[in-house]
Amino acid sequence: MKSPHYKVKIGIVGCGAIGSRMAKGIAQDFTKDCRVTGLYDIDMMKARNLAQKLRLNNVLMPNLKSLIQHSDCVVEAVNAPDIRPIVEQALKAKKTVLSMSVGKIFQAPELFELAKKNKCYILLPSGAVAGIDAIKAASLAKIRKITLTTRKPLVGFRKNSFLSRNGFHFNKIKKETLLFKGNVTEALTRFPLNINVAATLALACGSPKKLQIRIFTSPHYKRNSHEIEVVGDFGTITTKTDNIVCPDNPKTSYLAVLSGLQTLKQYCTGILIGT
């Protein structure tokens, strides 16, 4: 039996913008409940620099296996086409995983079955939107319609391969422009780095086929915004979040990072509100 003063051991995979902010939050604000016991990145210089910046000793791990062995909970904060091997390895070791790549988790439902089989958890933050707890509650009745309208500055789309392949010219955008309208699967395929919130909504509503998504951009946008409308037997939910972009990563909202930290805090303290 663990001591009531036990600090949950956190291993962070990926030491880029999001992983670094997660590590900083743990090291500075959550010291009563958890501690960083492992950092790993395929670019070891990133992990080493982060450890030095936060004055963390003995946390550099030579590989993913070592990080998992030294952790109770593995934070996945990786910018990679496929994060399944990382999450799968942690779950097979019966470790809880907090995944910041909700869109990629949504596309790998077998991971949820693996977590259930091994009696561990996949923690998914609510991200840069409001009302996820209410939408989960509403899904127990019946949701008839759910829409997501996302607006992001041009800079957040500049390295998008779908737009590049289709001859999209950013310098010709002078006003609000619709980039995409469709379902969640199409959105995640075409905008994998921009629309994690769509996956979060799809998982929360329990009816992914009813979710319709629109993505806009404009040279006049300064923030990432997300509007949600849900209609069902419960009534209507309408939310809007106007997010400041993460200073280290224009594709991500600052609230998304804070959401990850809050999810981790709830897990470590055992105080679960709206999850």
Buried (B, 14 or more C-beta within 10 A) or exposed (E): EEEEEEBBBBBBBBBBBBBBBBBBBBBEEBEEBBBBBBBBBEEBEBBBBBBEEBEBEEBBBEEBEBBBBBBBBBBBBBBBEEBBEBBBBBBEBEBBBBBBBBBBBBBBEEBBEBBEEBEBBBBBBBBBBBBBEBBBBBBEEEBEEBBBBBBBBBBBBEEBEBBEEEEBEBEEBEEEBEBBEEBBBBBBEBBBBBBBBBBBBBBBBBBBEBBBBBBBBBBEBEBBBBBBBBBBEBEEBEBEBBBEBBEEBBBBBBBBBBBBBBBBBBBBEEEEEEB
